[in-house]
Amino acid sequence: MGQRSPLVTLAATAVGLVALLVVNSTQTGTSSPGAAAPSVPATTSPPPSPDPTPTATPPAASKTTPAQQIVAVYTGRTTGREATLAIAVKGGRAAAYVCDGRSVEAWLTGTHTAGRLALRSKAGDQLVGTVAAEAVTGTVTVRGRQWSFTIDKADPPAGLYRAKTSSNTIGWIILPDGSQVGIDNDGTPAPAPPLDPASGAATVGGAEVTAASITGDETF
């Protein structure tokens, strides 16, 4: 058998090299099935926080009850004009003064409940009445004598005033027309001296005293 010529051998070698290059090129361009690109997890934003539910602010508590808001003074005369009367009402309390301007008088205190008055003095005198918006109607009993009355609401300076010294207790009722009725009692009752309602000053026995306006919650 004869020897291959050098040209044949060289051609065969070249064909093999070309085949090898083609194979390498094919393998390099083909992705391996197991070499999948790693997946990147999607970025998820947290859901927005809900707006906080507003807290309802409770209404401010009232500093006073409806009864405590009632402040009024009523003045007038008994039905038969036997005496002059003043009643001061403040919330659930009330105070009254009845006098004839000469010698008969009584200071009474007590309760105001659902429009009803129930007052007593230390001597046992009594007053009962019904309070309306503009008037009080009832009866007052002093020293065993009972008088009926209907007296009207009064605006300052009309009202009820009282002064007390070491020996005297003085009461004044000022009516809407400006007239005054009162008693100065130092053990021997006598008409009260004139009172200046603007300053609350009066002169008793040569000395000046200051009267307080009675509002209804006092205790005598």
Buried (B, 14 or more C-beta within 10 A) or exposed (E): EEEEEEEEEEEEEEEEEEEEEEEEEEEEEEEEEEEEEEEEEEEEEEEEEEEEEEEEEEEEEEEEEEBBEBEBBBBBBBEEEBBBBBBBBBBBBBBBBBBBBEEBBBBBBBEBEEEEBBBBBEEEBBBBBEBEEEBBBBBBBBEEEEBEBBBBBBEEBBBBBBBEEEEBBBBBBBBBEEEBBBBBBBEEBBBBBEBEBEEBBBEBEEEEBEBEBBBBBBEB
